Amino acid sequence: MEVEIVASLTGLAGLAIGLATGLAVRVSERAQRTPAPAAPAGGVPPGVASVLSVLRSSAVVVDGEDRVLRASSAARAFGLVSGDRLVVDEVLAMTRLVRRDGEIREIEIQVGPTGARSRADGRWFAVRVAPLGSHGLVVVLAEDLTDMHRTEAIRRDFVANVSHELKTPVGALALLAETVEGAADDPEAVRRFAGRMQYESVRLTNLVQDLMTLSRVQGNEPLPELTPVDLDEVTAEAFDRCSIKASAKDIELASGGEDGLHVRADHELLVTALRNLVDNAVAYSPEHTRVVVSTRKCDQWHVEINVTDQGIGIPEGEIGRIFERFYRVDPARSRQTGGTGLGLAIVKHVAGKHGGEVTVWSKEGHGSTFTIRLPLLDGPSRPRLAAGIAGKDPENTAREAKP
């Protein structure tokens, strides 16, 4: 009896083992027939598309046959991708190398505009290429460095221009000092050279002062302690600072427009900006002419300060550049007038710093009108204006000017 029971149990155990083995084989076969979960729809691994969509860099995913599976709109807009292909040879070569050896690579490239013969006006990118999974996918990330390169170019030009502008008066002072020392026995020569030294020292002082002012107003920091400013007082002070140069050329300084207008501003900066415009008008006007400063309320939010001259005017092709630092329409004439090349740049930044803008109208042989537009002190709140350049007809200015 016991032998039969043991035999029955042994048979049941064998049956259970057989069933378990069969099930294991079935599961194994089914697993082998199931596709690997690596390549979902579109060929991009799960979650990768979501990550790429929030990156600031331009992103491209390339498969094993160099086809673009996914590309951000920025990558297409910047000309990195066209259709389903990478169109920048350097980037395409990097993707193939990364796919071959699995090493992450970085490069900085410049991409020219579509259809352009050169890349002089193109955009700069820091490109990083890395493998994506184990199925031959490669991800390309391109960060736009164009603004950084432009800022660096501006910085280099600024340093070069400052060095050049400082070298001229410093070199002149050194040469004049040697000349004075050699002419110690000639009082007339000493007097003449001393006057020239004084002129160069004033020029150097003005340049340093303009550099300090420009450094103060071109940053993003807000101006501290803005106070109500009477534009009549600003005009009078600007005239006072320019009166000697105007008298030397017999140029009349006249004011006009509406009286009693006020803005919230830094008084000294506003005087500096208006003085630069008046000084510029005097420098580029012939003798026995007139420079008019007029103020008017142009709407319920803004006031305009117009500076009109009867000078030589500005060529149309140069108007777009006159507010650049150290840019001069006529460098030879600027050296004669003693300008630093920073006056109009300071005007633009001062206007922008006060929530306004500066514009210019000019015609060769018919003079120029520069206009600073600022928010009124008691006007309703309005969005800040961006500093810019636009055409301005001086007809209203001339009509409102007082004789």
TARA-V37729 format. One record per run of one state. SS is the DSSP state (a for helix, b for strand, c for the rest). FROM is the first residue (numbers start at 0). TO is the last residue. If there is no record, write none. Layout:
ss=SS from=FROM to=TO
ss=SS from=FROM to=TO
//
This chain:
ss=c from=0 to=0
ss=a from=1 to=32
ss=c from=33 to=39
ss=a from=40 to=42
ss=c from=43 to=46
ss=a from=47 to=53
ss=c from=54 to=56
ss=b from=57 to=61
ss=c from=62 to=66
ss=b from=67 to=70
ss=c from=71 to=71
ss=a from=72 to=76
ss=c from=77 to=79
ss=b from=80 to=81
ss=c from=82 to=83
ss=b from=84 to=85
ss=c from=86 to=87
ss=a from=88 to=100
ss=c from=101 to=103
ss=b from=104 to=110
ss=c from=111 to=121
ss=b from=122 to=131
ss=c from=132 to=135
ss=b from=136 to=143
ss=c from=144 to=144
ss=a from=145 to=181
ss=c from=182 to=185
ss=a from=186 to=216
ss=c from=217 to=225
ss=b from=226 to=229
ss=a from=230 to=247
ss=c from=248 to=250
ss=b from=251 to=256
ss=c from=257 to=260
ss=b from=261 to=264
ss=c from=265 to=265
ss=a from=266 to=282
ss=c from=283 to=288
ss=b from=289 to=296
ss=c from=297 to=300
ss=b from=301 to=307
ss=c from=308 to=314
ss=a from=315 to=320
ss=c from=321 to=329
ss=a from=330 to=336
ss=c from=337 to=341
ss=a from=342 to=352
ss=c from=353 to=355
ss=b from=356 to=361
ss=c from=362 to=366
ss=b from=367 to=374
ss=c from=375 to=393
ss=a from=394 to=399
ss=c from=400 to=402
//
